[in-house]
Amino acid sequence: MDALILAGGENRRFFFHKGLAEIYGKRIIEITSFLLRKHFNKVWLSTNNPELFFYLGLPMIGDIINFRGPMTGIFSALACTGAPEVFVTACDMPFISDEVINLIENSCKGQDAVIPVYQGAPQPLLGVYSNKIRDLIEERIKGNRRVMRDLLDDIGVYYIQEQEVLRVDPEGRSFVNINTREDLQRATGG
């Protein structure tokens, strides 16, 4: 299985690319790419600003349809990599645990997607998507229906129940994402 880091966000609430924000002396994107390289055959980076990330040495994929958003990044990865399924995460999640990755990977049994539930809601930016749904994703993007949670209603999803997730990540740290400078301060205790 390949992995994909979504790093194409517009960063409207951050003054620079949030994947480049530092947590304890390391950039978030570096933490994520190191972690994923331990688990997956190949780690891809979805970005329309490759110059920011050349130093990582990861293969990169730009949006192949001119619509911004995570669904477009996932579609582009499924179309370009040829991987039968892709583990997906956002570039702003610095505390994903090995145990949560293992739980998600071990739950894959041919479904369209495998998505953990945390705080009562599906977490579509930390899961696995099958290439079987590539055409449906393309249709949705072109029809301007790009909300990830709505996509989940139309495909065969295996939801990893919250109690199962909390067994391996009791504090839910894997689902912390850094969208603002305040989030970054809270995450670092600053």
Steps between C-alpha positions, in 0.01 A plus 500: 500500500618852421446805720408857410562819694255773401700825498301710258301715742466872454620580854263795537526492880878456508762744371706227335441139399382325816683180408820699549406606854731357765405279791785437743763599243366299203270605221162326511540371144837346594345323800220364280722390212743323737211316667337395172829380351516243782162355404453531124673393178485848353401838645363762260448870562200680352592864443472779248808667655772239449783750556411503872554127535779392264730458799288208627591282202141377461331444165239772448165521332323822402125533449406353162161672512497872564296493822662545840434276797585165655269305272694625197829400664368151572361464147830615346695248709268212409518594131877557483648237730309197378490382862199278577448699822660798667540583868423872530589759760512878515831682534391677818459198731825471698404235756374205295597183683644179361215318675230698319671439166517128578133496603393665175726279286383182673135596444536502119312212344402623154267785603474827307643679804607438858437799726544536877236669713611748765288730716191348341595593143676329210852630441535491119851648491654205682399182324527278195333552162470238227570560133158341435337836582726715281234559230237588760737750661569657160125533434447665838786747448378598153146534640630736772412248773832499682410457868689195626236396755233503229715266288502252787119476479524374141767231534558180695685618810625292788482732800742418779292568807618760748541256788738298282696815410519608865644162597814582299492880538320581828555876473419522129831671425507351150207726407655829612548729204671835486285752313594819684788648697287446811474128418878491469546671839253258665674199342839606629374617838613855417 
